[in-house]
Amino acid sequence: MELTIQDIQKFLPHRYPFLLVDRILESGEDYIIGIKNVTINEPFFQGHFPGIPVMPGVLIIEAMAQVSGIFFFNTFGGEQDRITYFAGLDNTKFRKPVTPGDQLRMEIRINRIRKTSVKVHGTAYVEQDIAAEADLLLIMEMIERSETL
């Protein structure tokens, strides 16, 4: 399954500047792969760090969580009255800075999925190098959508 940004916006409530997934390249029964094209126009580069732009590690983790959320929503029929939240984060490692011009490829392997939670291992790559990896636990809750979501 490949998803465009228009498709992604049907699954995630996030919008600019906090939508950190540009495309889903593929997914299967227990994995999903998404990308984020990192440009100098990202708002976080204004202060992180002036003259030496580096994508904040927490936003790499957030991007992996968003890709995981897309898998979760798609697995349960893409219901748009749900949202995912972080419930846990373990074994996090940042191995390589992500800078403007990089394409961040997030490969998510599903370790455990239940009706209201999913545990995954995420690895974020720049080309063939690992930029970050972590074990994430996400929970899904029902929400009341506003007109803007």
C-alpha positions, 0 to 999 in steps of 0.5 A: 500500500502506498499513500500520498500526503492527501491519503495521510491527512485522512488518517492523521489529525496532524497538520503543518508544521507538525505533520512529519510524514510525506509519503507511505512507501509500503506496508504489510501485515507487520510493517510500514515504511514512510518518508519525511523529506527534510528541507531547510524550510522546516520551522524548527531549523530557525532555532535548532541550531542557527548555522548548524541545522539539525532535526531535533531527535524528538521530532524523529521519534514523533515522525516514527510515531506518526507512521506507526499511527497510520498503520494502526488506523489502517489496521482498524479500518481508518476510523477518523474518530480516533487518535493515537498517543505515546504511552511509552518509549524505550531503547531510544538511540540517536546515531546520526544527525538529520540535516536539510536535504536528507530524506528520512526513511522510517521503517516500523516493525509491529511487535504487538497489536491490540485493539487499543494499543500497538508496540513497535520498533522503529528505525529511521534511516538517512540513505543506508545509515541509521539515524535513530531507533526506538521501541514505541508504545502507542494507545488509541482513543476515541475522540470527538472531531471538530470541524477543523480536523 
